[in-house]
């Protein structure tokens, strides 16, 4: 219960110092284990990434995204006329006599 922080009011200063040391040692152990696991996971991901890069090199090259986006507009007439209109003023107020 004392490690959980319960009923500490009856503890002496020595007991609290000992408890603090125990908790700090446990935290160091946990952090060390977590660091080890992260290194193992990182190594595994680096290997997986290398394998995926090799797989990608073996795949036939697909057209780039830019050429896919431009393709629908490739056949449009470049001399298409568009009607435009410019209105100056507040929206909703029609100005007549221009």
VOLO-273177 format. One line per field, with one value per residue (C-alpha): y, z, x; residue number from 1; residue in one letter. Coordinates in nm, 3 decimals, decimal comma. Each point is the difference from the previous one (the first is absolute). Layout:
% VOLO-273177
y <- [Y|...]
z <- [Z|...]
x <- [X|...]
seq <- [NUM|...]
type <- [A|...]
END
This chain:
% VOLO-273177
y <- [0,000|0,235|-0,044|0,109|0,313|-0,113|0,042|0,188|0,230|-0,259|-0,041|0,142|0,214|-0,299|-0,219|0,269|0,036|-0,378|-0,005|0,279|-0,192|-0,315|0,191|0,173|-0,334|-0,152|0,294|-0,036|-0,369|0,071|0,273|-0,231|-0,276|0,242|0,133|-0,357|-0,083|0,320|-0,086|-0,348|0,142|0,265|-0,263|-0,213|0,296|0,098|-0,355|-0,001|0,338|-0,129|-0,303|0,220|0,229|-0,302|-0,119|0,344|-0,010|-0,325|0,136|0,153|0,377|0,162|0,342|0,283|0,177|0,323|-0,166|-0,168|0,337|0,168|-0,282|0,093|0,351|-0,108|-0,026|0,328|0,271|0,265|0,277|-0,054|0,327|0,073|0,277|0,203|0,285|0,241|0,172|0,263|0,072|-0,175|-0,347|-0,002|0,356|-0,001|0,302|0,086|0,207|-0,126]
z <- [0,000|0,073|-0,352|-0,127|0,213|0,250|0,378|-0,013|0,290|0,253|-0,174|0,147|-0,207|-0,041|-0,129|-0,248|-0,123|-0,042|-0,182|-0,230|-0,080|-0,078|-0,232|-0,180|-0,049|-0,140|-0,238|-0,125|-0,062|-0,186|-0,212|-0,084|-0,108|-0,206|-0,167|-0,086|-0,147|-0,206|-0,141|-0,096|-0,162|-0,186|-0,134|-0,116|-0,173|-0,175|-0,137|-0,109|-0,168|-0,191|-0,121|-0,114|-0,187|-0,181|-0,088|-0,139|-0,223|-0,153|-0,081|-0,342|0,019|0,003|-0,153|0,242|0,170|-0,190|-0,339|0,114|0,101|-0,326|-0,223|0,003|-0,123|-0,270|-0,273|0,071|-0,263|0,119|-0,163|0,191|0,057|0,339|0,082|0,304|0,180|0,260|0,247|0,242|0,308|0,286|-0,063|-0,061|-0,136|-0,373|-0,174|-0,321|-0,286|-0,043]
x <- [0,000|0,286|0,138|-0,341|0,019|-0,262|0,027|0,330|-0,084|0,123|0,341|0,318|0,236|0,235|-0,283|-0,104|0,360|0,024|-0,332|0,117|0,320|-0,199|-0,233|0,289|0,179|-0,320|-0,042|0,360|-0,063|-0,324|0,162|0,291|-0,234|-0,207|0,316|0,108|-0,338|0,003|0,344|-0,119|-0,313|0,201|0,239|-0,291|-0,165|0,325|0,029|-0,364|0,047|0,304|-0,199|-0,287|0,239|0,144|-0,351|-0,082|0,306|-0,125|-0,348|-0,063|0,011|-0,343|-0,065|0,061|-0,291|0,069|-0,039|-0,323|-0,145|0,101|-0,129|-0,373|0,085|0,244|-0,267|-0,179|0,009|0,244|-0,204|-0,322|-0,183|-0,146|-0,246|0,097|-0,169|0,137|-0,229|0,119|-0,207|-0,171|-0,142|-0,373|-0,015|-0,028|0,145|-0,182|0,116|0,354]
seq <- [1|2|3|4|5|6|7|8|9|10|11|12|13|14|15|16|17|18|19|20|21|22|23|24|25|26|27|28|29|30|31|32|33|34|35|36|37|38|39|40|41|42|43|44|45|46|47|48|49|50|51|52|53|54|55|56|57|58|59|60|61|62|63|64|65|66|67|68|69|70|71|72|73|74|75|76|77|78|79|80|81|82|83|84|85|86|87|88|89|90|91|92|93|94|95|96|97|98]
type <- [X|X|X|X|X|X|X|X|X|X|X|X|X|X|X|X|X|X|X|X|X|X|X|X|X|X|X|X|X|X|X|X|X|X|X|X|X|X|X|X|X|X|X|X|X|X|X|X|X|X|X|X|X|X|X|X|X|X|X|X|X|X|X|X|X|X|X|X|X|X|X|X|X|X|X|X|X|X|X|X|X|X|X|X|X|X|X|X|X|X|X|X|X|X|X|X|X|X]
END
